[in-house]
Amino acid sequence: MNDSKSPTRCAGAPRDRANGRRVMLWSIGWATTMLLASAAISFDQFGDGTVAFIAAGVSLIFGAGTVGAYRQFLNETDELRQKVELEALAVAFGFGVVGGMAYAQISRALGLGDPRLAIVIAGMLIVHAIGVAVGMRRYA
């Protein structure tokens, strides 16, 4: 059965699946290096900061790899999937800007201290995933 014609899976062409796996692997690598570097920095495991700088650099490399893999995915997918991804990115960006600003104001108004950027970014990623799922279902 050709998955690209299956309305329930919306898996796309084999090239799209391969590119999607590449994005996922880069994302997992990025998340892993980010968590390890953040934990080590939080627990002050690096002393003078040189190793912390290197750990952050490794995480940055994986983040850049993720962006590059996602860009390749977008460049090589069909126009409909590009449309779905663009709509999801627009909603996620809007959520990040509007939600992030509101979160910062509310956090300060309630005396909770400075807001955590990671919460805003995680929210953007979740909204993007939901937007892609909704778009794929709508256009299936």
N, CA, C and O atoms as CSV, one atom per row, in Angstrom:
chain,resi,resn,atom,element,x,y,z
A,1,MET,N,N,0.840,-1.191,0.000
A,1,MET,CA,C,0.000,0.000,0.000
A,1,MET,C,C,0.877,1.244,0.000
A,1,MET,O,O,1.852,1.318,0.748
A,2,ASN,N,N,0.547,2.190,-0.810
A,2,ASN,CA,C,1.289,3.435,-0.903
A,2,ASN,C,C,0.846,4.365,0.221
A,2,ASN,O,O,-0.295,4.825,0.236
A,3,ASP,N,N,1.746,4.641,1.159
A,3,ASP,CA,C,1.410,5.484,2.304
A,3,ASP,C,C,1.044,6.907,1.908
A,3,ASP,O,O,0.293,7.573,2.621
A,4,SER,N,N,1.565,7.382,0.783
A,4,SER,CA,C,1.286,8.759,0.395
A,4,SER,C,C,-0.175,8.943,-0.006
A,4,SER,O,O,-0.658,10.075,-0.046
A,5,LYS,N,N,-0.892,7.855,-0.304
A,5,LYS,CA,C,-2.302,7.940,-0.673
A,5,LYS,C,C,-3.225,7.581,0.489
A,5,LYS,O,O,-4.446,7.667,0.358
A,6,SER,N,N,-2.658,7.186,1.609
A,6,SER,CA,C,-3.453,6.760,2.754
A,6,SER,C,C,-3.898,7.969,3.564
A,6,SER,O,O,-3.054,8.666,4.128
A,7,PRO,N,N,-5.211,8.242,3.641
A,7,PRO,CA,C,-5.668,9.425,4.368
A,7,PRO,C,C,-5.488,9.304,5.875
A,7,PRO,O,O,-5.494,10.317,6.574
A,8,THR,N,N,-5.330,8.102,6.384
A,8,THR,CA,C,-5.210,7.956,7.827
A,8,THR,C,C,-3.788,8.174,8.311
A,8,THR,O,O,-3.585,8.572,9.458
A,9,ARG,N,N,-2.812,7.924,7.473
A,9,ARG,CA,C,-1.429,8.032,7.925
A,9,ARG,C,C,-0.786,9.348,7.540
A,9,ARG,O,O,-0.029,9.913,8.330
A,10,CYS,N,N,-1.064,9.851,6.352
A,10,CYS,CA,C,-0.452,11.085,5.860
A,10,CYS,C,C,1.065,11.046,6.005
A,10,CYS,O,O,1.687,12.050,6.354
A,11,ALA,N,N,1.654,9.894,5.739
A,11,ALA,CA,C,3.085,9.719,5.946
A,11,ALA,C,C,3.906,10.389,4.858
A,11,ALA,O,O,5.053,10.765,5.100
A,12,GLY,N,N,3.357,10.544,3.688
A,12,GLY,CA,C,4.084,11.187,2.618
A,12,GLY,C,C,4.921,10.214,1.830
A,12,GLY,O,O,4.881,9.002,2.044
A,13,ALA,N,N,5.672,10.770,0.922
A,13,ALA,CA,C,6.539,9.985,0.058
A,13,ALA,C,C,7.701,9.413,0.867
A,13,ALA,O,O,8.017,9.916,1.945
A,14,PRO,N,N,8.338,8.360,0.345
A,14,PRO,CA,C,9.491,7.789,1.062
A,14,PRO,C,C,10.572,8.823,1.369
A,14,PRO,O,O,11.184,8.782,2.436
A,15,ARG,N,N,10.812,9.757,0.431
A,15,ARG,CA,C,11.800,10.809,0.681
A,15,ARG,C,C,11.388,11.661,1.884
A,15,ARG,O,O,12.229,12.034,2.703
A,16,ASP,N,N,10.083,11.969,1.988
A,16,ASP,CA,C,9.601,12.758,3.126
A,16,ASP,C,C,9.788,12.002,4.437
A,16,ASP,O,O,10.172,12.586,5.451
A,17,ARG,N,N,9.516,10.713,4.410
A,17,ARG,CA,C,9.697,9.917,5.626
A,17,ARG,C,C,11.169,9.877,6.032
A,17,ARG,O,O,11.495,9.989,7.214
A,18,ALA,N,N,12.054,9.717,5.051
A,18,ALA,CA,C,13.492,9.698,5.349
A,18,ALA,C,C,13.943,11.052,5.901
A,18,ALA,O,O,14.686,11.111,6.881
A,19,ASN,N,N,13.497,12.129,5.273
A,19,ASN,CA,C,13.842,13.464,5.772
A,19,ASN,C,C,13.238,13.713,7.147
A,19,ASN,O,O,13.872,14.341,7.995
A,20,GLY,N,N,12.017,13.229,7.380
A,20,GLY,CA,C,11.383,13.361,8.693
A,20,GLY,C,C,12.165,12.620,9.772
A,20,GLY,O,O,12.323,13.118,10.886
A,21,ARG,N,N,12.652,11.432,9.436
A,21,ARG,CA,C,13.480,10.677,10.388
A,21,ARG,C,C,14.777,11.433,10.683
A,21,ARG,O,O,15.241,11.466,11.822
A,22,ARG,N,N,15.351,12.037,9.649
A,22,ARG,CA,C,16.585,12.809,9.830
A,22,ARG,C,C,16.336,13.985,10.781
A,22,ARG,O,O,17.149,14.252,11.665
A,23,VAL,N,N,15.226,14.679,10.601
A,23,VAL,CA,C,14.886,15.781,11.499
A,23,VAL,C,C,14.711,15.259,12.926
A,23,VAL,O,O,15.187,15.872,13.882
A,24,MET,N,N,14.025,14.126,13.061
A,24,MET,CA,C,13.792,13.564,14.392
A,24,MET,C,C,15.105,13.169,15.068
A,24,MET,O,O,15.286,13.429,16.258
A,25,LEU,N,N,16.016,12.549,14.330
A,25,LEU,CA,C,17.292,12.143,14.921
A,25,LEU,C,C,18.117,13.349,15.348
A,25,LEU,O,O,18.701,13.349,16.432
A,26,TRP,N,N,18.170,14.376,14.505
A,26,TRP,CA,C,18.867,15.605,14.886
A,26,TRP,C,C,18.204,16.237,16.114
A,26,TRP,O,O,18.892,16.734,17.005
A,27,SER,N,N,16.875,16.218,16.160
A,27,SER,CA,C,16.142,16.801,17.295
A,27,SER,C,C,16.445,16.056,18.587
A,27,SER,O,O,16.640,16.670,19.635
A,28,ILE,N,N,16.482,14.742,18.506
A,28,ILE,CA,C,16.805,13.946,19.697
A,28,ILE,C,C,18.229,14.240,20.158
A,28,ILE,O,O,18.483,14.386,21.354
A,29,GLY,N,N,19.151,14.326,19.209
A,29,GLY,CA,C,20.525,14.679,19.558
A,29,GLY,C,C,20.616,16.050,20.196
A,29,GLY,O,O,21.340,16.249,21.171
A,30,TRP,N,N,19.874,16.994,19.636
A,30,TRP,CA,C,19.873,18.350,20.184
A,30,TRP,C,C,19.285,18.363,21.588
A,30,TRP,O,O,19.861,18.959,22.498
A,31,ALA,N,N,18.143,17.711,21.768
A,31,ALA,CA,C,17.516,17.677,23.092
A,31,ALA,C,C,18.432,17.011,24.117
A,31,ALA,O,O,18.541,17.471,25.254
A,32,THR,N,N,19.082,15.934,23.709
A,32,THR,CA,C,19.975,15.221,24.618
A,32,THR,C,C,21.159,16.086,25.022
A,32,THR,O,O,21.469,16.196,26.208
A,33,THR,N,N,21.830,16.705,24.042
A,33,THR,CA,C,22.972,17.545,24.374
A,33,THR,C,C,22.544,18.774,25.170
A,33,THR,O,O,23.279,19.241,26.040
A,34,MET,N,N,21.356,19.296,24.871
A,34,MET,CA,C,20.851,20.452,25.618
A,34,MET,C,C,20.603,20.077,27.087
A,34,MET,O,O,20.994,20.808,27.997
A,35,LEU,N,N,19.952,18.937,27.303
A,35,LEU,CA,C,19.671,18.501,28.668
A,35,LEU,C,C,20.950,18.207,29.442
A,35,LEU,O,O,21.088,18.614,30.596
A,36,LEU,N,N,21.878,17.506,28.817
A,36,LEU,CA,C,23.130,17.184,29.500
A,36,LEU,C,C,23.937,18.440,29.824
A,36,LEU,O,O,24.449,18.581,30.934
A,37,ALA,N,N,24.051,19.341,28.869
A,37,ALA,CA,C,24.792,20.578,29.111
A,37,ALA,C,C,24.097,21.423,30.175
A,37,ALA,O,O,24.758,21.985,31.048
A,38,SER,N,N,22.775,21.517,30.108
A,38,SER,CA,C,22.035,22.318,31.092
A,38,SER,C,C,22.177,21.739,32.496
A,38,SER,O,O,22.382,22.477,33.460
A,39,ALA,N,N,22.068,20.424,32.606
A,39,ALA,CA,C,22.198,19.784,33.920
A,39,ALA,C,C,23.597,19.992,34.488
A,39,ALA,O,O,23.755,20.333,35.661
A,40,ALA,N,N,24.594,19.787,33.664
A,40,ALA,CA,C,25.966,19.950,34.137
A,40,ALA,C,C,26.254,21.395,34.535
A,40,ALA,O,O,26.925,21.644,35.537
A,41,ILE,N,N,25.747,22.348,33.751
A,41,ILE,CA,C,25.945,23.758,34.088
A,41,ILE,C,C,25.198,24.096,35.377
A,41,ILE,O,O,25.728,24.808,36.230
A,42,SER,N,N,23.972,23.590,35.525
A,42,SER,CA,C,23.174,23.860,36.723
A,42,SER,C,C,23.829,23.317,37.981
A,42,SER,O,O,23.773,23.941,39.040
A,43,PHE,N,N,24.448,22.156,37.859
A,43,PHE,CA,C,25.094,21.546,39.016
A,43,PHE,C,C,26.549,21.962,39.148
A,43,PHE,O,O,27.301,21.383,39.932
A,44,ASP,N,N,26.944,22.978,38.368
A,44,ASP,CA,C,28.273,23.576,38.431
A,44,ASP,C,C,29.374,22.524,38.305
A,44,ASP,O,O,30.296,22.475,39.120
A,45,GLN,N,N,29.270,21.705,37.301
A,45,GLN,CA,C,30.235,20.636,37.089
A,45,GLN,C,C,31.444,21.081,36.265
A,45,GLN,O,O,32.387,20.309,36.090
A,46,PHE,N,N,31.427,22.305,35.762
A,46,PHE,CA,C,32.450,22.679,34.797
A,46,PHE,C,C,33.505,23.647,35.326
A,46,PHE,O,O,34.445,23.972,34.601
A,47,GLY,N,N,33.382,24.101,36.527
A,47,GLY,CA,C,34.414,24.949,37.113
A,47,GLY,C,C,34.587,26.284,36.412
A,47,GLY,O,O,33.737,27.166,36.539
A,48,ASP,N,N,35.683,26.443,35.672
A,48,ASP,CA,C,36.063,27.744,35.123
A,48,ASP,C,C,35.211,28.226,33.959
A,48,ASP,O,O,35.340,29.382,33.557
A,49,GLY,N,N,34.356,27.394,33.408
A,49,GLY,CA,C,33.475,27.828,32.341
A,49,GLY,C,C,33.903,27.399,30.949
A,49,GLY,O,O,33.105,27.480,30.015
A,50,THR,N,N,35.136,26.947,30.783
A,50,THR,CA,C,35.606,26.531,29.467
A,50,THR,C,C,34.827,25.326,28.964
A,50,THR,O,O,34.373,25.307,27.820
A,51,VAL,N,N,34.674,24.333,29.808
A,51,VAL,CA,C,33.957,23.131,29.412
A,51,VAL,C,C,32.474,23.449,29.210
A,51,VAL,O,O,31.831,22.870,28.334
A,52,ALA,N,N,31.931,24.362,30.012
A,52,ALA,CA,C,30.532,24.771,29.844
A,52,ALA,C,C,30.337,25.433,28.479
A,52,ALA,O,O,29.334,25.204,27.803
A,53,PHE,N,N,31.303,26.249,28.089
A,53,PHE,CA,C,31.247,26.896,26.782
A,53,PHE,C,C,31.283,25.845,25.670
A,53,PHE,O,O,30.543,25.951,24.692
A,54,ILE,N,N,32.130,24.845,25.817
A,54,ILE,CA,C,32.228,23.771,24.823
A,54,ILE,C,C,30.920,22.970,24.783
A,54,ILE,O,O,30.428,22.649,23.701
A,55,ALA,N,N,30.358,22.648,25.946
A,55,ALA,CA,C,29.097,21.901,26.004
A,55,ALA,C,C,27.976,22.679,25.322
A,55,ALA,O,O,27.181,22.107,24.576
A,56,ALA,N,N,27.917,23.981,25.579
A,56,ALA,CA,C,26.905,24.809,24.920
A,56,ALA,C,C,27.158,24.850,23.416
A,56,ALA,O,O,26.208,24.873,22.635
A,57,GLY,N,N,28.401,24.860,23.005
A,57,GLY,CA,C,28.738,24.845,21.582
A,57,GLY,C,C,28.313,23.551,20.905
A,57,GLY,O,O,27.810,23.573,19.782
A,58,VAL,N,N,28.512,22.425,21.583
A,58,VAL,CA,C,28.074,21.135,21.033
A,58,VAL,C,C,26.557,21.131,20.865
A,58,VAL,O,O,26.045,20.672,19.845
A,59,SER,N,N,25.845,21.637,21.858
A,59,SER,CA,C,24.387,21.730,21.767
A,59,SER,C,C,23.977,22.655,20.619
A,59,SER,O,O,23.012,22.379,19.906
A,60,LEU,N,N,24.703,23.730,20.451
A,60,LEU,CA,C,24.431,24.659,19.347
A,60,LEU,C,C,24.621,23.971,17.998
A,60,LEU,O,O,23.833,24.188,17.077
A,61,ILE,N,N,25.642,23.156,17.874
A,61,ILE,CA,C,25.884,22.428,16.626
A,61,ILE,C,C,24.716,21.488,16.322
A,61,ILE,O,O,24.254,21.417,15.183
A,62,PHE,N,N,24.241,20.770,17.336
A,62,PHE,CA,C,23.092,19.882,17.119
A,62,PHE,C,C,21.831,20.682,16.792
A,62,PHE,O,O,21.019,20.248,15.975
A,63,GLY,N,N,21.663,21.846,17.423
A,63,GLY,CA,C,20.523,22.698,17.097
A,63,GLY,C,C,20.580,23.186,15.663
A,63,GLY,O,O,19.564,23.199,14.968
A,64,ALA,N,N,21.766,23.590,15.213
A,64,ALA,CA,C,21.932,24.029,13.828
A,64,ALA,C,C,21.690,22.871,12.863
A,64,ALA,O,O,21.110,23.061,11.794
A,65,GLY,N,N,22.132,21.674,13.238
A,65,GLY,CA,C,21.876,20.486,12.422
A,65,GLY,C,C,20.395,20.204,12.297
A,65,GLY,O,O,19.923,19.805,11.233
A,66,THR,N,N,19.655,20.409,13.384
A,66,THR,CA,C,18.205,20.219,13.371
A,66,THR,C,C,17.549,21.203,12.415
A,66,THR,O,O,16.685,20.827,11.623
A,67,VAL,N,N,17.957,22.450,12.489
A,67,VAL,CA,C,17.404,23.476,11.593
A,67,VAL,C,C,17.725,23.136,10.141
A,67,VAL,O,O,16.864,23.255,9.270
A,68,GLY,N,N,18.948,22.718,9.880
A,68,GLY,CA,C,19.334,22.346,8.522
A,68,GLY,C,C,18.542,21.156,7.995
A,68,GLY,O,O,18.123,21.147,6.838
A,69,ALA,N,N,18.339,20.153,8.844
A,69,ALA,CA,C,17.568,18.976,8.433
A,69,ALA,C,C,16.111,19.354,8.169
A,69,ALA,O,O,15.503,18.850,7.224
A,70,TYR,N,N,15.550,20.233,8.993
A,70,TYR,CA,C,14.167,20.671,8.793
A,70,TYR,C,C,14.046,21.480,7.500
A,70,TYR,O,O,13.071,21.347,6.760
A,71,ARG,N,N,15.040,22.311,7.245
A,71,ARG,CA,C,15.030,23.096,6.003
A,71,ARG,C,C,15.097,22.177,4.787
A,71,ARG,O,O,14.399,22.404,3.799
A,72,GLN,N,N,15.928,21.150,4.855
A,72,GLN,CA,C,16.008,20.189,3.755
A,72,GLN,C,C,14.669,19.487,3.573
A,72,GLN,O,O,14.212,19.292,2.446
A,73,PHE,N,N,14.038,19.106,4.689
A,73,PHE,CA,C,12.723,18.475,4.632
A,73,PHE,C,C,11.732,19.379,3.901
A,73,PHE,O,O,11.006,18.925,3.018
A,74,LEU,N,N,11.706,20.659,4.273
A,74,LEU,CA,C,10.780,21.598,3.646
A,74,LEU,C,C,11.092,21.809,2.164
A,74,LEU,O,O,10.176,21.906,1.347
A,75,ASN,N,N,12.351,21.879,1.821
A,75,ASN,CA,C,12.734,22.091,0.424
A,75,ASN,C,C,12.384,20.908,-0.462
A,75,ASN,O,O,12.110,21.085,-1.649
A,76,GLU,N,N,12.388,19.704,0.097
A,76,GLU,CA,C,12.193,18.512,-0.717
A,76,GLU,C,C,10.790,17.921,-0.647
A,76,GLU,O,O,10.502,16.936,-1.327
A,77,THR,N,N,9.920,18.504,0.160
A,77,THR,CA,C,8.567,17.968,0.267
A,77,THR,C,C,7.652,18.653,-0.748
A,77,THR,O,O,8.047,19.625,-1.393
A,78,ASP,N,N,6.439,18.144,-0.884
A,78,ASP,CA,C,5.513,18.728,-1.858
A,78,ASP,C,C,4.896,20.024,-1.335
A,78,ASP,O,O,5.053,20.375,-0.165
A,79,GLU,N,N,4.201,20.719,-2.213
A,79,GLU,CA,C,3.648,22.035,-1.877
A,79,GLU,C,C,2.603,21.979,-0.768
A,79,GLU,O,O,2.519,22.897,0.047
A,80,LEU,N,N,1.814,20.923,-0.730
A,80,LEU,CA,C,0.792,20.818,0.313
A,80,LEU,C,C,1.436,20.702,1.688
A,80,LEU,O,O,1.012,21.373,2.629
A,81,ARG,N,N,2.456,19.858,1.813
A,81,ARG,CA,C,3.130,19.706,3.102
A,81,ARG,C,C,3.831,20.999,3.478
A,81,ARG,O,O,3.858,21.367,4.652
A,82,GLN,N,N,4.399,21.696,2.497
A,82,GLN,CA,C,5.009,22.994,2.782
A,82,GLN,C,C,3.975,23.960,3.338
A,82,GLN,O,O,4.256,24.701,4.280
A,83,LYS,N,N,2.769,23.954,2.753
A,83,LYS,CA,C,1.684,24.820,3.225
A,83,LYS,C,C,1.301,24.478,4.660
A,83,LYS,O,O,1.134,25.371,5.491
A,84,VAL,N,N,1.163,23.189,4.950
A,84,VAL,CA,C,0.811,22.746,6.301
A,84,VAL,C,C,1.879,23.202,7.294
A,84,VAL,O,O,1.560,23.734,8.357
A,85,GLU,N,N,3.148,22.991,6.941
A,85,GLU,CA,C,4.250,23.369,7.835
A,85,GLU,C,C,4.298,24.883,8.037
A,85,GLU,O,O,4.518,25.351,9.154
A,86,LEU,N,N,4.092,25.650,6.967
A,86,LEU,CA,C,4.117,27.105,7.078
A,86,LEU,C,C,2.998,27.608,7.992
A,86,LEU,O,O,3.217,28.484,8.829
A,87,GLU,N,N,1.799,27.048,7.825
A,87,GLU,CA,C,0.691,27.445,8.693
A,87,GLU,C,C,0.989,27.097,10.147
A,87,GLU,O,O,0.713,27.890,11.048
A,88,ALA,N,N,1.551,25.910,10.377
A,88,ALA,CA,C,1.884,25.503,11.748
A,88,ALA,C,C,2.975,26.395,12.331
A,88,ALA,O,O,2.913,26.761,13.505
A,89,LEU,N,N,3.967,26.747,11.525
A,89,LEU,CA,C,5.024,27.639,12.005
A,89,LEU,C,C,4.481,29.027,12.336
A,89,LEU,O,O,4.903,29.646,13.312
A,90,ALA,N,N,3.549,29.511,11.526
A,90,ALA,CA,C,2.958,30.831,11.782
A,90,ALA,C,C,2.208,30.835,13.113
A,90,ALA,O,O,2.345,31.769,13.903
A,91,VAL,N,N,1.423,29.797,13.359
A,91,VAL,CA,C,0.675,29.719,14.616
A,91,VAL,C,C,1.639,29.564,15.797
A,91,VAL,O,O,1.457,30.207,16.831
A,92,ALA,N,N,2.657,28.719,15.650
A,92,ALA,CA,C,3.619,28.507,16.741
A,92,ALA,C,C,4.408,29.777,17.045
A,92,ALA,O,O,4.653,30.096,18.209
A,93,PHE,N,N,4.806,30.502,16.000
A,93,PHE,CA,C,5.520,31.754,16.210
A,93,PHE,C,C,4.628,32.764,16.928
A,93,PHE,O,O,5.051,33.422,17.879
A,94,GLY,N,N,3.390,32.874,16.457
A,94,GLY,CA,C,2.444,33.783,17.105
A,94,GLY,C,C,2.212,33.411,18.560
A,94,GLY,O,O,2.183,34.279,19.433
A,95,PHE,N,N,2.048,32.116,18.819
A,95,PHE,CA,C,1.891,31.644,20.196
A,95,PHE,C,C,3.107,32.036,21.027
A,95,PHE,O,O,2.964,32.492,22.161
A,96,GLY,N,N,4.298,31.860,20.468
A,96,GLY,CA,C,5.519,32.177,21.201
A,96,GLY,C,C,5.629,33.644,21.536
A,96,GLY,O,O,5.993,34.004,22.656
A,97,VAL,N,N,5.317,34.497,20.574
A,97,VAL,CA,C,5.422,35.936,20.807
A,97,VAL,C,C,4.337,36.411,21.771
A,97,VAL,O,O,4.640,37.013,22.801
A,98,VAL,N,N,3.080,36.140,21.439
A,98,VAL,CA,C,1.968,36.628,22.261
A,98,VAL,C,C,1.959,35.921,23.620
A,98,VAL,O,O,1.873,36.569,24.663
A,99,GLY,N,N,2.047,34.600,23.598
A,99,GLY,CA,C,2.039,33.838,24.848
A,99,GLY,C,C,3.255,34.134,25.708
A,99,GLY,O,O,3.148,34.231,26.930
A,100,GLY,N,N,4.415,34.279,25.069
A,100,GLY,CA,C,5.636,34.571,25.816
A,100,GLY,C,C,5.588,35.928,26.496
A,100,GLY,O,O,6.004,36.075,27.645
A,101,MET,N,N,5.076,36.918,25.776
A,101,MET,CA,C,4.964,38.251,26.383
A,101,MET,C,C,3.961,38.248,27.539
A,101,MET,O,O,4.215,38.837,28.590
A,102,ALA,N,N,2.829,37.587,27.340
A,102,ALA,CA,C,1.833,37.497,28.418
A,102,ALA,C,C,2.396,36.739,29.612
A,102,ALA,O,O,2.195,37.141,30.758
A,103,TYR,N,N,3.099,35.646,29.347
A,103,TYR,CA,C,3.717,34.858,30.415
A,103,TYR,C,C,4.714,35.707,31.203
A,103,TYR,O,O,4.751,35.635,32.431
A,104,ALA,N,N,5.523,36.511,30.505
A,104,ALA,CA,C,6.496,37.373,31.181
A,104,ALA,C,C,5.792,38.394,32.073
A,104,ALA,O,O,6.205,38.623,33.210
A,105,GLN,N,N,4.732,39.002,31.556
A,105,GLN,CA,C,4.005,39.998,32.345
A,105,GLN,C,C,3.339,39.356,33.563
A,105,GLN,O,O,3.435,39.876,34.675
A,106,ILE,N,N,2.678,38.245,33.354
A,106,ILE,CA,C,1.980,37.572,34.459
A,106,ILE,C,C,2.976,37.082,35.499
A,106,ILE,O,O,2.739,37.205,36.701
A,107,SER,N,N,4.091,36.526,35.035
A,107,SER,CA,C,5.103,36.023,35.954
A,107,SER,C,C,5.647,37.140,36.843
A,107,SER,O,O,5.827,36.963,38.048
A,108,ARG,N,N,5.902,38.279,36.232
A,108,ARG,CA,C,6.408,39.411,37.021
A,108,ARG,C,C,5.322,40.001,37.920
A,108,ARG,O,O,5.597,40.391,39.055
A,109,ALA,N,N,4.089,40.066,37.412
A,109,ALA,CA,C,2.985,40.632,38.201
A,109,ALA,C,C,2.699,39.795,39.439
A,109,ALA,O,O,2.338,40.331,40.487
A,110,LEU,N,N,2.858,38.488,39.319
A,110,LEU,CA,C,2.607,37.601,40.451
A,110,LEU,C,C,3.828,37.411,41.336
A,110,LEU,O,O,3.772,36.681,42.325
A,111,GLY,N,N,4.932,38.064,40.985
A,111,GLY,CA,C,6.143,37.959,41.785
A,111,GLY,C,C,6.829,36.604,41.681
A,111,GLY,O,O,7.494,36.164,42.619
A,112,LEU,N,N,6.666,35.949,40.549
A,112,LEU,CA,C,7.262,34.627,40.370
A,112,LEU,C,C,8.689,34.701,39.844
A,112,LEU,O,O,9.320,33.666,39.629
A,113,GLY,N,N,9.204,35.898,39.637
A,113,GLY,CA,C,10.552,36.049,39.122
A,113,GLY,C,C,10.565,36.080,37.605
A,113,GLY,O,O,9.529,36.210,36.952
A,114,ASP,N,N,11.749,35.959,37.075
A,114,ASP,CA,C,11.902,36.001,35.622
A,114,ASP,C,C,11.330,34.733,34.992
A,114,ASP,O,O,11.538,33.627,35.492
A,115,PRO,N,N,10.616,34.909,33.903
A,115,PRO,CA,C,10.048,33.746,33.229
A,115,PRO,C,C,11.140,32.881,32.603
A,115,PRO,O,O,12.214,33.375,32.259
A,116,ARG,N,N,10.863,31.627,32.463
A,116,ARG,CA,C,11.807,30.681,31.863
A,116,ARG,C,C,11.565,30.601,30.362
A,116,ARG,O,O,10.468,30.255,29.922
A,117,LEU,N,N,12.568,30.914,29.594
A,117,LEU,CA,C,12.476,30.875,28.140
A,117,LEU,C,C,12.149,29.463,27.653
A,117,LEU,O,O,11.453,29.294,26.652
A,118,ALA,N,N,12.649,28.463,28.356
A,118,ALA,CA,C,12.414,27.077,27.941
A,118,ALA,C,C,10.924,26.749,27.913
A,118,ALA,O,O,10.486,25.955,27.080
A,119,ILE,N,N,10.146,27.339,28.799
A,119,ILE,CA,C,8.710,27.075,28.823
A,119,ILE,C,C,8.056,27.629,27.560
A,119,ILE,O,O,7.198,26.976,26.966
A,120,VAL,N,N,8.455,28.821,27.153
A,120,VAL,CA,C,7.907,29.431,25.936
A,120,VAL,C,C,8.297,28.603,24.712
A,120,VAL,O,O,7.465,28.351,23.839
A,121,ILE,N,N,9.549,28.184,24.650
A,121,ILE,CA,C,10.013,27.391,23.509
A,121,ILE,C,C,9.296,26.044,23.461
A,121,ILE,O,O,8.879,25.598,22.392
A,122,ALA,N,N,9.154,25.401,24.609
A,122,ALA,CA,C,8.437,24.125,24.645
A,122,ALA,C,C,6.997,24.314,24.178
A,122,ALA,O,O,6.467,23.479,23.445
A,123,GLY,N,N,6.368,25.398,24.595
A,123,GLY,CA,C,5.011,25.690,24.137
A,123,GLY,C,C,4.948,25.883,22.636
A,123,GLY,O,O,4.010,25.418,21.989
A,124,MET,N,N,5.934,26.564,22.077
A,124,MET,CA,C,5.973,26.770,20.626
A,124,MET,C,C,6.099,25.433,19.893
A,124,MET,O,O,5.437,25.212,18.879
A,125,LEU,N,N,6.941,24.555,20.401
A,125,LEU,CA,C,7.123,23.248,19.767
A,125,LEU,C,C,5.841,22.415,19.828
A,125,LEU,O,O,5.486,21.735,18.866
A,126,ILE,N,N,5.164,22.477,20.955
A,126,ILE,CA,C,3.908,21.733,21.102
A,126,ILE,C,C,2.847,22.292,20.166
A,126,ILE,O,O,2.136,21.532,19.508
A,127,VAL,N,N,2.735,23.614,20.101
A,127,VAL,CA,C,1.754,24.239,19.213
A,127,VAL,C,C,2.077,23.915,17.755
A,127,VAL,O,O,1.164,23.682,16.963
A,128,HIS,N,N,3.348,23.897,17.392
A,128,HIS,CA,C,3.724,23.541,16.021
A,128,HIS,C,C,3.300,22.110,15.705
A,128,HIS,O,O,2.728,21.852,14.646
A,129,ALA,N,N,3.574,21.187,16.611
A,129,ALA,CA,C,3.196,19.783,16.382
A,129,ALA,C,C,1.685,19.638,16.235
A,129,ALA,O,O,1.211,18.899,15.373
A,130,ILE,N,N,0.942,20.332,17.065
A,130,ILE,CA,C,-0.522,20.293,16.959
A,130,ILE,C,C,-0.970,20.901,15.635
A,130,ILE,O,O,-1.869,20.376,14.978
A,131,GLY,N,N,-0.340,22.011,15.244
A,131,GLY,CA,C,-0.687,22.656,13.973
A,131,GLY,C,C,-0.430,21.758,12.776
A,131,GLY,O,O,-1.234,21.725,11.844
A,132,VAL,N,N,0.675,21.034,12.789
A,132,VAL,CA,C,0.960,20.090,11.690
A,132,VAL,C,C,-0.088,18.979,11.675
A,132,VAL,O,O,-0.606,18.619,10.618
A,133,ALA,N,N,-0.395,18.440,12.851
A,133,ALA,CA,C,-1.386,17.360,12.920
A,133,ALA,C,C,-2.756,17.826,12.407
A,133,ALA,O,O,-3.419,17.112,11.654
A,134,VAL,N,N,-3.166,19.011,12.817
A,134,VAL,CA,C,-4.451,19.552,12.368
A,134,VAL,C,C,-4.430,19.795,10.859
A,134,VAL,O,O,-5.383,19.452,10.159
A,135,GLY,N,N,-3.352,20.383,10.363
A,135,GLY,CA,C,-3.239,20.656,8.937
A,135,GLY,C,C,-3.219,19.391,8.097
A,135,GLY,O,O,-3.855,19.338,7.044
A,136,MET,N,N,-2.501,18.378,8.546
A,136,MET,CA,C,-2.456,17.113,7.810
A,136,MET,C,C,-3.821,16.468,7.791
A,136,MET,O,O,-4.218,15.883,6.783
A,137,ARG,N,N,-4.533,16.564,8.875
A,137,ARG,CA,C,-5.874,15.975,8.928
A,137,ARG,C,C,-6.835,16.760,8.046
A,137,ARG,O,O,-7.664,16.174,7.351
A,138,ARG,N,N,-6.724,18.084,8.072
A,138,ARG,CA,C,-7.620,18.932,7.285
A,138,ARG,C,C,-7.430,18.712,5.798
A,138,ARG,O,O,-8.409,18.686,5.052
A,139,TYR,N,N,-6.192,18.554,5.349
A,139,TYR,CA,C,-5.922,18.428,3.931
A,139,TYR,C,C,-5.835,16.973,3.448
A,139,TYR,O,O,-5.608,16.720,2.264
A,140,ALA,N,N,-6.015,16.028,4.367
A,140,ALA,CA,C,-5.933,14.601,3.973
A,140,ALA,C,C,-7.078,14.187,3.091
A,140,ALA,O,O,-7.152,13.029,2.679
